[in-house]
Amino acid sequence: MKKRRIRVHKEGYSILFWLLLLLALLNLVVYIETPSRYIFFINLLISIFTFAFFLYFFRNPAREVEVDDENLIIAPADGRVVVIEPVEEYEFFEGKKMMQISIFMSVLSVHANWIPLSGTVKYVRHYKGRHIAAYLPKSSHENEHSSVVIENNNGIQIMMRQIAGALARRIVTYVAENTSCNINEHLGFIKFGSRVDLFIPMESEIFVDLGEATIGNETIIARLPKK
């Protein structure tokens, strides 16, 4: 049912190119200026490790999920569930009580974000802010973040919030208001450590537990109530 391929995400093309160029020049200088071959090989090994880490960080696994229930919410990110709790959400829902489910992505997680629910994008906003640790509860509001509201064909709305972490310096969101979106498509990308919050109706049936690992575009997070 699922097909897996590993690719490099387009958000990493520029960074990987300039990093490779910088490391190549650095190693050339060390090779020419340093009489010790031992130092050169140590520098070369460090360079290979550094490039391999960035290549791994920008990996982009091709994942496809098939669902026969349009009320199912699919995990938008790889990571671990750190919050499942009722909250009053004011940004879009005017204080309505919603269930918040948060997924924390470590620096080793895949950082592509997938669309969690097929439907229509009703709201997109990007907010500048702080860069405190993404696992802290206050990061949801105080950190730089982007919020996206999706309405499915049954008229039920959810919000997904991309949150920058202590290391993250750029949030990319691909969707636009009043356009359709579908699972198996990328919603965006967060660079270097971050978190994703989902805000769903209180009556939703939740299928994940605190501390549970999630796989983006594979793990089923919840089922929305029938309207």
N, C-alpha and C positions, 0 to 999 in steps of 0.2 A: 504494500500500500504506500510505503514511503520510499522515496529515492534519495540517496545521499551522495553529494559530491562536494569537495572542498575547493573553494575558489578564494581569491583575494577580493575583499570588498573595495568598491570604487573609492570610498573615502580614504583608503590607504595608499592609492596610487602615487599621489604627489609626495607624501611623507616618505614612502619607501624608496622612491627615486632619489630624492635629495639625501636621504640617509645613506643609501648605497654609494652615492657619489662622494659624500663626506668621508665615509669610512675608507673608500678606495684611496682617496687623496692622503688621508692620514697614514695609511699603511705604506704608501709610496714614500712619504717623507721619512717615516721611521726606517724604512729599508735603506734609503740613501744616506741618512744622517747618522744612523746608529751602527757602530761597528759590530755590536753583538747580535748574532743571529738569534740567540736565545730570547732577547728582548723583542725582536721582530715577531717571532712565532707566538710569544705570549700576547702581544698586541693583536696579532691576526686572530687568535682564538677568541679573545674578548670581542673583537669586531664581528666575528661570525655568530657568536652567542647573542650579541646585541641585535643584529639584523634578524636572526631567527626568532627572537622574542617578538619583535615588531611584526614580522610576517605572521606569526601565530596569532597575535592580537587582532590583526585585521582579516583573519580568516572569515569566510563567508559560506557556510554550509548551505547547499541547496536542499531545502526541505519542502515537502508538499504533504498536506493533510487533507483527508476527505471526510467530511461530516454530512450527515443527513438531517441535522437539526439546526436551523438558523438561529436558535436561541443559545447555542453553546458559545462560550467565550474561551478562546485558545490563548495559551501563554504568549505574551508579546515579547518575552525575553528569556534567555538562559539565566539561571541564578538560583537564589534560595528565597523562599517565602519568609519575610521577617515581620509582617504585620497582617493580621486579620481582625478587624475591629469596626464597629459602627462609628461613624463620624457625621458631623454636620458640614456639608460641603457648600461653600458660599460663592466660589468663583463663577460657576455657571448655574448651579441648582438652587441658589438663593436660600441657603440654610437647610435644604432638604436633607433628611437623614439617609445616608448611603452606607453601604458596606465597603470599606477600603481594604484592598488586598495589595500588598507591596512586595516587589521582587528586587532583592539586592544583587547587583552584578559585581563580582570581584574583578580585579584587573586581568584575571585569567579567563573570564567568561567571554563567550561570543557577545559582541556589543552591537550587533544589528538588532533592530526592533521591528517586530512584525505587527501587522494589523490584527487585532484580537477578535474582531467581529465584522462580518460583511454588512454593508449598508451605505448610508450617506453621511459625509462629514458635515456637521452642522456648525462647528466652532473650532478655530485654531488661534492660539495666542502664545507668544514667546515673551518671557519675563526675565529681565536681568536680575541678578541677586548674588548671594554669597556662594562660597565653595567649601562649606563645612562637610564633615563625613556624611555620606549619603545614607548610612544606616540609622542616623539619628532622626527621631520623629519630626523635629522642627525643620529638617531639610526639605520636606515636602512643600513648605510655604516660603522659607527664607532663601533657599538656594536658587540659582538660575534654573529655570524650567520652561518646558513647553507643554501646553495642555491641548488635547484634541477630544472633541465630543463626537461620538458616532451614534447614529440612529438606525436601527435595523428595520427590516420591512414590516415588522409588527408595531413600529412606532415607539419602541423602548430605547432609551438613551443611556449610554455609559460614557464615562470620561477616562481617558488614559493620559497620565502625566509623566513626561520624561524629565528626570531630575539629574542635574550635574552633581558630581561628588567633589571630594577634596582635590583630586587630580584632574578631573574632567574640566576642559576649557572650551569645549564646543559641543552644542547639541544641534543635530541636523534633523529637520522634520520635512518629509516630502509631500505630505498631503495638503490639500487646499480646501477651503470652505465650499460647500455646495457641489462637491464632486463625489462620485461613487468610490467605494473602497471595498476590497475583498481580502479574505484570509488568503494566505500564501504570498501576499505582497508585503514589501518592506514599508513600514511607516517612517523609519528614520534610523539614526545612528547616534550613539553617545560615545565620545572619545575619552578613554582612560578612567574607568571606575565610576559607577553610577547606580541609579535605581529607577524603577518604573512603578508607579502607583496606578491601580485600577479602582474606579468608583462605580459601583453597580447597585441596582435596587436591593433594598433590604430583604425582599422576599426571594432572592436568588438562591438556588441550591449550590452550595460550595463543595468542590471535590478535592481541595488541597488542604494540608495542615501546616501549621507553623513549623519552620525548619525544613520543609520538604523541598527537594531540588526540582527545578522546572527546566524543561527544554522548550525553547522558543519555537512556536508554530507546530508544537506536538502535544504538549501537556494540556489537558482539558482543565481549565480553572473553575468554571462554574456554568450553570444553566440559568438563563434569565426566566423570570416568571412569565406565564402566558398572560397577555393583556386582555 
